[in-house]
């Protein structure tokens, strides 16, 4: 995983001053490393009867789609408000640099389905907490685990997700 840490690029002051953004696009552009990440995640969830992989906008979509394909599962997306064309459930949350909301289609999941929720970065945990609330509160699906490519440990995002099994590939 040290190789992955080395190819993730730091972008200072993005999206606003004082934020150090972890850019995964070099990882996505490296076919060997990207394949290793997807294969690693596939191994982690193979045999766990995953029905859907839920990806959070926007970079979470990339990993959700590839992991869902690798597992033979469905892919569900969670988006910013106004981006999904069908009826949605909505949940607001706080970010490390403001507030926002996420939405999911009302027919995206069924009660009892087993899901993995994935995003590129765990920062303060607000986005994942809102997504978990959407899934648990509206579908009563079983969240097997929340997965992240990067965890920014110094922001203590796990504190908002104490009752949620979590996995992060890389920690900063």
Backbone torsions as a table, in degrees:
resi	resn	phi	psi	omega
1	UNK	NA	-16.0	178.0
2	UNK	-62.6	-34.7	177.1
3	UNK	-61.8	-40.3	178.5
4	UNK	-62.6	-43.1	178.2
5	UNK	-58.4	-37.3	-176.7
6	UNK	-72.0	-27.8	-177.6
7	UNK	-95.3	-6.1	174.9
8	UNK	-80.6	127.5	-172.8
9	UNK	-94.1	137.4	173.6
10	UNK	-90.2	130.5	176.4
11	UNK	-119.1	104.7	-179.6
12	UNK	-71.8	148.3	174.9
13	UNK	60.6	36.1	175.8
14	UNK	-130.1	130.4	6.0
15	UNK	-85.2	-0.3	175.9
16	UNK	-149.8	163.6	-178.8
17	UNK	-54.7	137.1	178.7
18	UNK	94.6	-12.7	179.3
19	UNK	-96.6	132.0	173.9
20	UNK	-103.4	104.1	-174.9
21	UNK	-82.7	132.6	175.8
22	UNK	-93.9	109.0	-175.2
23	UNK	-92.0	115.4	-179.0
24	UNK	-90.7	-0.3	-176.5
25	UNK	-60.1	-33.3	174.1
26	UNK	-63.6	-34.1	175.8
27	UNK	-64.4	-45.6	-179.8
28	UNK	-63.2	-32.5	-178.6
29	UNK	-81.3	-8.9	-179.4
30	UNK	-99.0	103.6	-173.7
31	UNK	-60.2	-33.7	-179.8
32	UNK	-69.7	-49.3	-177.5
33	UNK	-69.6	-39.8	178.6
34	UNK	-62.3	-43.2	177.6
35	UNK	-62.2	-41.2	178.3
36	UNK	-60.6	-41.7	179.7
37	UNK	-63.0	-49.4	-178.8
38	UNK	-63.9	-43.5	178.5
39	UNK	-62.4	-39.4	178.6
40	UNK	-62.3	-45.9	179.1
41	UNK	-65.7	-39.9	177.9
42	UNK	-58.9	-46.1	178.8
43	UNK	-60.1	-38.9	-178.4
44	UNK	-62.9	-36.5	-173.0
45	UNK	-107.1	-5.0	176.5
46	UNK	-62.6	133.9	178.9
47	UNK	86.6	-0.1	-178.9
48	UNK	-99.4	11.2	174.7
49	UNK	54.0	52.0	179.9
50	UNK	-78.6	124.4	178.0
51	UNK	-85.7	-40.6	-179.1
52	UNK	-142.5	149.4	168.8
53	UNK	-109.6	123.9	-178.0
54	UNK	-100.6	121.8	179.8
55	UNK	-108.3	138.8	-178.9
56	UNK	-98.7	136.1	-178.4
57	UNK	-53.9	140.5	-9.8
58	UNK	-107.1	-35.7	-176.2
59	UNK	-69.6	-22.8	175.0
60	UNK	-62.9	-26.1	178.0
61	UNK	-60.1	-40.0	-176.0
62	UNK	-61.0	-48.4	-178.0
63	UNK	-74.5	-34.3	178.1
64	UNK	-63.4	-46.3	-177.7
65	UNK	-64.9	-45.3	-178.4
66	UNK	-68.7	-39.3	179.5
67	UNK	-69.5	-41.7	177.6
68	UNK	-58.9	-45.4	177.9
69	UNK	-59.1	-47.5	-178.0
70	UNK	-62.7	-32.4	-178.4
71	UNK	-91.7	-9.2	-174.4
72	UNK	70.7	32.1	-179.2
73	UNK	-109.5	171.4	173.9
74	UNK	-83.0	162.4	178.5
75	UNK	-119.6	128.9	178.8
76	UNK	-120.0	141.2	-179.6
77	UNK	-115.7	143.8	175.2
78	UNK	-114.4	125.4	-172.0
79	UNK	-126.3	168.9	172.1
80	UNK	-66.6	157.1	-177.9
81	UNK	-57.6	141.7	176.2
82	UNK	82.9	4.0	-177.1
83	UNK	-99.9	-17.3	-179.9
84	UNK	-99.1	136.3	-171.8
85	UNK	-80.7	-17.5	-175.0
86	UNK	-103.5	179.0	177.8
87	UNK	-60.0	138.0	-175.1
88	UNK	-129.7	161.2	163.8
89	UNK	-101.7	146.3	-175.4
90	UNK	-128.5	143.4	176.5
91	UNK	-139.7	129.2	176.9
92	UNK	-92.0	159.7	-178.9
93	UNK	-160.0	165.9	176.7
94	UNK	-100.5	139.2	173.9
95	UNK	-102.5	171.1	175.1
96	UNK	-67.7	-14.6	-179.2
97	UNK	-134.2	37.9	177.3
98	UNK	141.4	-153.6	176.8
99	UNK	-134.9	161.4	-177.5
100	UNK	-159.4	-170.3	177.1
101	UNK	-147.5	158.9	175.4
102	UNK	-129.9	154.6	178.6
103	UNK	-134.5	155.7	176.7
104	UNK	-140.4	145.8	176.5
105	UNK	-60.9	142.2	-177.9
106	UNK	-66.9	-18.5	179.3
107	UNK	-109.4	19.4	-173.8
108	UNK	-70.1	-33.9	-175.9
109	UNK	-136.9	165.4	176.0
110	UNK	-122.3	153.7	178.6
111	UNK	-55.2	134.8	176.8
112	UNK	87.0	-10.5	178.5
113	UNK	-66.1	149.7	-179.7
114	UNK	-99.7	125.8	-176.1
115	UNK	-131.2	152.1	166.2
116	UNK	-111.0	132.7	175.9
117	UNK	-105.9	131.6	-175.6
118	UNK	-132.6	142.8	173.6
119	UNK	-143.7	164.1	-177.9
120	UNK	-73.0	-40.3	-173.7
121	UNK	-133.8	135.1	166.7
122	UNK	-98.8	111.6	177.2
123	UNK	-105.9	-100.3	-179.4
124	UNK	-83.8	-13.0	177.5
125	UNK	91.3	-3.3	-176.6
126	UNK	-63.4	-44.4	-179.0
127	UNK	-64.7	-45.3	179.4
128	UNK	-66.7	-41.2	179.2
129	UNK	-60.3	-41.7	178.2
130	UNK	-65.1	-40.2	178.9
131	UNK	-65.3	-42.5	177.5
132	UNK	-61.5	-43.1	177.6
133	UNK	-60.6	-41.0	177.2
134	UNK	-59.1	-47.0	-175.6
135	UNK	-70.7	-50.3	-177.7
136	UNK	-69.4	-40.3	-175.2
137	UNK	-76.3	-28.5	-175.0
138	UNK	-108.6	-23.3	-175.3
139	UNK	-120.6	-23.6	-175.0
140	UNK	57.5	36.1	174.0
141	UNK	-80.0	157.1	179.2
142	UNK	-91.9	118.9	176.9
143	UNK	-88.1	108.3	-179.0
144	UNK	-67.5	-41.9	-179.6
145	UNK	-168.8	152.7	168.2
146	UNK	-102.1	130.3	-176.8
147	UNK	-120.0	145.2	179.4
148	UNK	-137.4	146.5	173.5
149	UNK	-76.2	-43.6	-177.5
150	UNK	-124.4	138.5	170.2
151	UNK	-121.1	124.8	175.5
152	UNK	-91.8	88.3	-171.0
153	UNK	-59.8	-32.9	-176.9
154	UNK	-66.6	-13.3	177.6
155	UNK	-94.0	-5.2	173.1
156	UNK	57.0	39.8	178.8
157	UNK	-60.8	-30.0	179.2
158	UNK	-60.6	-26.4	-178.5
159	UNK	-61.5	-30.5	178.6
160	UNK	-82.2	-8.1	-171.9
161	UNK	-127.1	36.5	-171.4
162	UNK	-58.9	-34.1	-176.8
163	UNK	-93.8	15.1	-175.9
164	UNK	-114.5	124.6	173.4
165	UNK	-62.9	131.6	-176.2
166	UNK	-133.6	152.8	176.7
167	UNK	-142.8	132.1	172.9
168	UNK	-127.0	137.2	-177.5
169	UNK	-75.0	-41.6	-175.5
170	UNK	-131.4	138.8	177.5
171	UNK	-119.6	137.9	173.8
172	UNK	-121.7	NA	NA
